[in-house]
Amino acid sequence: MPKHGKRYQESAKLVDGVKLYDPAEALNIIKSMPVGKFDETVEISIRLGVDPRHADQQIRGAVVLPFGTGRTVKVAVFAKGEKAKEAEEAGAEKVGAEDLIEEIQKGWMDFDVAVATPDMMGAVGKLGKILGPKGLMPNPKTGTVTFDVAKAVKEIKAGKVEYRVDKTGIVHVPIGKVSFEAEKLLRNFRTLMDVIVKAKPASAKGTYIKSVVLSATMSPGVKVSPQSAQSAASAEH
């Protein structure tokens, strides 16, 4: 068993490992934990009753959180001409075409999200082995392959997050920082849960939301009742 530090142990005392909390209660517990040396990210982990080996059960998409994630996101855009200009004006950190592809092939990777216009995807495909494993390949499902590059860049900067079920059936998504007001974290939680619930594939059998856990970067997880998590999602409407 790994040995946890004093702060983690103090935080763990605030959590009943058996109890399933409602989302607001879980977030308040995380916010009441001893503060670290940096503003920790609050993350939600949702175990889904899907089989990611089936193409129609690969839950994936993106959503703009009402209060963002609290982190500064660097955006690289593959575009030419007028679209390149639009991306720059929208605030993209790096814009280019074949020149940008060449830079990345040489090792430049100083960005968090990549956006591409559809006409650039043939060339961007060369970067599949570099960007794919890092989850940085532009994808129509997440809105990062589009001619409306200005909108894509602005949404990413405003707090758009991608969600994707991993091979174990879990979705991990950041929903803000510990320094956020509890109500803002709760709104972000509800927004994300709403899209996950709506993304349930018709072919998924049995319980869809199996478990929900909230945690901060350096804190123990706090279990949330799947029923109350889904109720919170429906409360967004």
N, C-alpha and C positions, 0 to 999 in steps of 0.2 A: 504493500500500500504506500503511495507517495505521501510524504509528510508535508502537511500544509502549514503555511506561516501563521503567525499570531492573528493577523487581521482577518484572514480567511476563517480561522477558528471562531473569532468573535462574531463574524457575520453568520456563521453556521448556527450559532446559538439562537438567532432570531427566527430560524426556519424550523417548522415542524415537518420532518421528512416524510411523514405519512399523510398529512393533511393536503387536500386539494383546495387551493385558494381561489377566490374570484379575482379577475384581472386587476381591479383597482387595489385590492388588498395586497396582491403579489408585488405590484409596482411600488407601493408605499413601503413595503419591507425592504426592497432593493434600495430605495432612496434613503432608508434609515440606517443602512449598513455603514461601517467605518469607511471614511473617504480615502481613496488611494492618492498616489502622487500625480495622477493625471485624470482627466475627465473621461471616465470609462464609458464604453459603448454598451447600451442595453440591447440584448439580442433575444429574439424569440425562436424557439426550436419546436416545430410541429411534426409529430410522427403521424403519417397518413396511412390509411388502409388501402394503399395502391401497390401495384407491382410495376416498378419502373422499367422492368425488362420489356413490357408491352408499350409500343409506341403511343397508343391512345391513353396511357396512364402516366406519361411523363409530364407531370405538372410543371409548367414553366410560363413565366410572363413577367410583367413589370407593373408597378403602381407608384403613383406620386403620393408620398406621405404628406398630410396637411402641414406638418411642422418640420419636415425634412429629417435628416439623420444627424445634423450637427457637425458633419465633416465636410471639408472642402474637397470637391471632386474635380480631378483634372480630366478634361475631355480631349481626345484626339479625333479629328474628322478626316475621312478620306473623301475628297470632293474636288471638282475642277470648276474653273470659271466663276460664274455668278453664284453658284452654290457654295463655293469656297469662301467667297466674300461674305455671304449670309452667315456662314458658320463662325467666321472671325468676329463679325458684328454682334453675334449672339453670345460671345464670350468663350469660345473654344480656345484652349491653350495652344493647340497645335493643329494646323490644317495643311493638307498636302495631298498629292496623288502618288505617282510612281516614286517621286523623291522621298515621300514619307515611308512608303513600303520599303525602299532601299535602306533608309535609316534604321527601321525596325529589324530588318534582316541583319544589320551590322551590330545590333544589340541595344539600341535605344528603346527604353520601355517606361519612360517617365509619364505615365497616364493611368487612369483608373477605369475609364470607359471609352470604347471606340465606337464611332458612328460612321456609317458609309452611305453614299447615295447608291441606288441599285445598279447604276451603270459602272460603278467602280468595283463591284463584288467579284467580277471575273479576275481582276488583277489582285484584289485583296485575298482571294482564295489561296494565293501562294504562301500566305502567312498562317495558314491553318495549323501547321505543326507547332508554330510559335505561340499564337494567340489562343488556339483551342484549349490546350491543357490548363491555361490560366483563366479560362472563362471570359476572355476578352474579345472573342470573335463577334463582329456585328451580326445580329440575328433579327429577322422580321418579327418573330414572336415577341421580342422585347422592345420593339419600336426603334431599334438602332440601325435598321436598314430602311432608309426613307429619303424622299426628295425634300421633305420639309425639315431640313437640317437645323434651321433656326429654332423651331419648336422643340425638336429632340434635345438640343443642347440646353435650352432654357429649362426644360422639365428635369433633366438630369441635375442641373445646378440647383433646382428648387427642392430636390429631395426625392427624385425618382429612384426606386430600388428594384432590383431584379430578384425574383424568387425562382428556385429550381429544386425539385426533389432530387436528393442524391440516391445512390444505388441502394442505400439502406431504408429508403422510404421517408427520409426526414428533410424538412425544409428549414434552413437557417437564414434568418433575415435580421439586420440591425433595424431598430425602430427609434433610435435617438441616443441621447447621452444622459448619464445619471443627473447632470445639472439641470435637465429639462424639468419644467413644472410637471407634477404628476398627471394633471389633466391633459397636457399635450402628449405625454407618452401614451396615455389611455386612448386618445383620439387616433394616434398613429397605429396603435395595437388594433383598434376596431377596424380601421381602414384596411389593414393588411389581412385580418381574419376574414373580412367580408369578401375579398377577391379570392382567397384560398377556398372558402366554402363554396363560392359560385363556380370554382374551377373543377368541382368534383366530376370526374368522368362517368358517363352512363354505365360503363362496363365495370366500375368499381363495386365490389360486393361487400356486405357487412358494414362494420363501423368505419366511417371515413376519417373523422378526427379522433385518433387513438390517444394521443397525449399532447400536452402543451407545457413547455417549461420556459420560464423567463429567467434571465441571468444577466449580470454585468460582467465585463471582461475578466475581472479577478475574483468574482464572487461565486458562491455555491448557487445551484439552480433552485428556483422556487416553482413547485408544481402548480399548474392552474387547472381547474376543473374544465374538461373539454366542453361540457354543457354550458357553463357560464361563459366560456370563450366564444362559443357560437351565438349565445344570446347577446353578447356584447357586439358581435358583428352585425346582427340584425337590428341593434339599437342605433346603428349609423343612419337608418332610414326613417 
